[in-house]
């Protein structure tokens, strides 16, 4: 059920999703791993869309060098924990949702309990080892993993649905070389919007997901392309799992 | 015969893209990429390691289908093939 205020707030998108779709967004719990370049736009747009519960995890402190892209954090937040800064903004952006923040580093010992009963994981990380961990967790819990990554003016995204699509380790069996990644804010903005759109479509059952396809954005050339991706039968994560239809979607 | 090689992202910056090459029949996949990558030392080093093997993160596609790095040293390309060479990105 929606309050009058919620009905007004979501009026224009309920024209798209109806009461039923909006209710699904309200019942949804999304886990966003990272409150940086991708995590900022993803969490802002999922908050305004009315995702009922947003859990945001980060262990960093806001630094001046973050501010060209991490739009959840302002100049006045330098030195503050990113989780505290994010919580404050997201609560103001939409007081009708639940925002949970956890100030920690995601690792193999805590990832399972951090993700908890979330209905999906948004990949807003900046490294491959953490992505492999979240991918495995998504597979174990049978929930979608909304992948996004960027470098400079380039980005990539795909939606991983356990049992239906290749998993992250099928697509990327090896991590690229470690580096300090050059980036301008518009790139995580754009890729974050692809991820947030996927999350909304997944929960509202609207449209066709970016599943089995890797979206590739070349901002330098202003070209978007996609490549088909296939499951790796010998994948250490999903290779032996039976193909099952997605079942975690809330009714 | 003619094939088209498309590089993405950082590879594109260093080597260009939509490179159409005329090659003899029976050209091995990895040799084709090496020949083109040799045009730019940095480009070559970004794709190949010091033993001239593909760096393990490189993604190869032929006509929209993934080619495993291990297979790229044995399979040959065919007339009209479109080949894509792609580096995953890791930032967030």
Interface residues (C-beta under 8 A of the other chain):
Chain A: X34 X36 X37 X38 X39 X123 X124 X125 X126 X127 X128 X148 X149 X150 X151 X152 X154 X155 X156 X172 X173 X174 X175 X176 X177 X178 X179 X181 X183 X188 X216 X218 X220 X221 X225 X227 X228 X229 X230
Chain B: X8 X9 X10 X12 X13 X55 X56 X57 X59 X61 X64 X65 X66 X84 X86 X87 X88 X89 X90 X91 X92
